[in-house]
Amino acid sequence: MKYMRFKGILSCLLLLIFILICVSGTMLYFGKTGMILGFSRAFLIRNHARLSMLMALLICIHFALNLRLLRAELKKLFRPRSVSPASSEDDGKDK
């Protein structure tokens, strides 16, 4: 149960950091000079970079925790499809 709780906290933290990165990136894009909503441009750049590095680390942890699921999904995605007899060209109906 603690494992699932940790994964839930990790996912919520990733979402929160993603939102903060989007907000700071938008502020940096539209506020080209000076102060932006009370924040200096240097402060936003510094914290945007720190949040991005933290998010990259958390994404690596997230992938490590969900590696088994990821492998199963990739196997299913890249497995060659077999053609069943029911889906042949001639199904016996006249058109």
Summary of the structure (lengths in Angstrom):
residues: 95
radius of gyration: 23.6
end to end distance: 57.1
largest distance: 74.1
contacts: 189
relative contact order: 0.10
helix: 73%
strand: 4%
